[in-house]
Amino acid sequence: MNNQITGTLEINNYYQQQFEQIKQQCQEAKNKLKKAFKEETAITISNSEIMSIYSKIYDLSSQANTRSPNNLNKHNNFNNVDLQLIIYFEDLLKEFINEIYQQVNELKWEKESVLFIVTKTYHDYKAYSYWLYKMFFYLDHFIMPCHGKTIFNVSLKLFKEEYFDKCNKLILNTILQFIQETRKKGILLNKKIKQLIQMYSIMGSKTVELRYMRESGIYDYICKNKKDALIFYEEQFQSHFLLETQKYYKNEIDDKLNLTTIEFINWANSIFKLEMDMCLECYPNSYQALIQELKMILVSNQAARLVDSPTGLADMLQYDQIDELKLLFKYIFQIEECIIHISKYFEQKGQSFNNSVDSQQQIDEKNEAELYFTNILRLMEKTQDILQNQLEKEPEVKNLYSKSLMYLINKHEKSPKFLAIYIDIIIRREKGRNDIETDKMLTQIICLFQLLDQRDIFFQHYQKLLSDRLLHFQQKDIQLEKQILQKFKGETGTNIQLQLSTMIQDIEESNRFAIDQQISKDIQFEFNAILMTSNCWPKFDIFENIIKPLKIQNILENYEKLYIVKFKNRIVKWYYNLGQAELIYKIQTEKYFLNVNTMQMIVFLQFNKADSFSIKNILDLTNIDKIVLENSLIPFICMKIITREKSEIEDFSDENEVLKLNKGFTKRAKKIKLFPNHKMLPKRAHDENEEYQQLNQQRELVVDSQLIRLMKIKKTIDHHELLQNCQSMISIFKPDQQFIKNRIESLIERFYIARDKKNFNVYHYQN
């Protein structure tokens, strides 16, 4: 028993002697390293010295592990030799770290000294760690991995805990102070700052290598897992850096409020250049984040002020300042979302148009639409001349202008209806214009139309106004309608194009049929009928049970017989409320020509039988709907051709009230228009909800057809892809994603498509 203890003690003493020799050689090498660092000279440790230390560590560790039955068991006495070697290696690092920390702590109030000392000591520590790695290479390769360590990880971990964490705030403040100072002076950063910032890119790493870069003569850690390092960098440096950047430039901007738009842009562009140069040189990992921060501060937050400034967009447009405009647009365009501020200029102009319209009392929709789009066109002509002609080499400027106008037009909720009304006004005034003027007018119309998102609403109103124009056509008008329709080709859906084309064809066919059959021959009055293909014209009420005067009844029956002979298997229905007539009204010695609609004609012809009728009598004699009768009578009452007992024109509640022909009627004008006018008609509840539901149903059909078309082609498709493709395929209106999602659910319920059983976001077409 005593012999075994004695043997163990002898071995331990032997190990201790070997260990002391290693420490002595390491101490000598350490002193040489420190001297080289202090004097900034080349390191003079020879390879033989390194190999001598390496060999002694190898021999000592090998002998200890050879004698150990479980040489990887850390509780074995012999294995403690390896642990002692590791601890000694860590002590060498800690000793060096304590020394460099003291140097920094003594000069922490002097930023120039801190910059120099931290930069130098960080470089020295990496060099020191690298040379220790050479000496303790055996431990790093064969022993430390068993304990989950490497020399490089240990060196970095100790540096972070014993040095960086203590100096972090000091280092960060030093960096930020230098950055602020260089911003004020407008010069690039001291390159030593780069090394300080690099520490933040390394300290979060868990696995690293330390390499000597021969070309640059520096020692550097290389991250194996950049994700951890990046997170640390962003939290410990970048977040503070961006916050200080924001504070600094907010204060700077406050001092620049008196600059003109171009002066501010030139200043801001110089800031961008300086910041980008500094960033690429010293902290490239923050490039994207810094760009976004600067754009937010200098562009996004200033865009409205720059555009609306007295020296901004309006001034540049007014005085044709092409170079300044180009500079402004390029600057604003750095953030695409800032287009809204350019758009707001046009929006404000448009709003001023609206305000001028609103300020005029009793202005109707026709005048409002004309005023609105006349002003819009003036604005477009002015800006197009500058932005599109003189800046034609700047495609982003043209694109920005188009988006701005599109934003303005579509922000006005009545713009689709107003455009239809405006086109109607222009077409009705087109008589007497030459081909050049007509072509210019058509170009303006299509330019305005192309800006619309909700084109189906436009065509809903356009079709109604087109029908009214076609029902009172002239041959030249038909040619113009064809030209406009040709301009719309390719800009709208096939179904709408077909409906509008059919309406025009109906008018031409009606004219040919009337000439061929000589419809007006051998009758006492002139008669014209217009053929209207069902489902192509706007929806109109059919009053089939109206009692017509005998002469009118006969001519309608004759027309039907001729029509059926030529067009077999077709059904004829009459829209009495769409027709017009000219009545000759003789009273006393005067003759008046009354322009009325068909319903008014039927009602007024009753007064050939008697001078007075009760409202109930007229209803019984004509079988006209009561509301239509009221609308028909009101213009006669307003013109005092017919008199009544009640003073309230709109009150027809008493059906026994007697209406009398005014035999004392007289008027200087001999031609009198008596068409029902919305200004004189009573305000009745209009079911706008019914129109909305009809439009919504049409939109549902459009989306459904496109979804099914896509599913037939793809068979299987991802949810996001289906949404995007469907939106891009529809030009007649702009469906939002929720609307499309609702239609997808509807198609699923109707078994057109089905969801994938495993992936909820994948759809399959059901054959």
Protein Blocks (a to p, Z undefined) as FASTA:
>chain_A
ZZmmmmmmmmmmmmmmmmmmmmmmmmmmmmmmmmmmmnopacfbdfklmmmmmmmmmmmm
mmmmmmpmblmbmkbmklmmmmmmmmmmmmmmmmmmmmmmmmmmmmmmpmklmmmmmmmm
mmmmmmmmmmmmmmmmmmmmmmmmmnopafklmmmmmmmmmmmmmmmmmmmmmmmmmmmm
mmmnopacdfklmmmmmmmmmmmpcbdcddddfknopacdddfblmlmmmmmmmmmmmmm
mmmmmmmmmmmmmmmmmpcfklmmmmmmmmmmmmmmmmmmmmmmlmmmmmmmmmmmmmmm
mmmmmmmpmklmmlmmmnopaklmmmmmmmmmmpmklmmmmmmmmmmmmmmmmmmmmmpg
hiafklmmmmmmmmmmmmmmmmmmmmmmmmmmlmklmmmmmmmmmmmmmmpmklmmmmmm
mmmmmmmmmgopafklmmmmmmmmmmmmmmpmblmlmmmmmmmmmmmmmmmccfklmmmm
mmmmmmmgopacfklmmmmmmmmmmmmmmmmmmmmnommgoiabdcddddddehkaccdd
ddfkbccdfklmmmmmmmmmmmmmmmghiacdddfklpccdddddehjbccdddddfklm
mmmmmmmmpmbdcfklmmmmnopafklmmmmmmmmmmnomaccfblblklckbmmbccdd
dfkbccfblbdcfbdcfklpccddddfklmmmmmmmmmmmmmmmmmmmmmmmnopacfkl
mmmmmmmmpmkbccdfklmmmmmmmmmmnomaccdfklmkbccddZZ
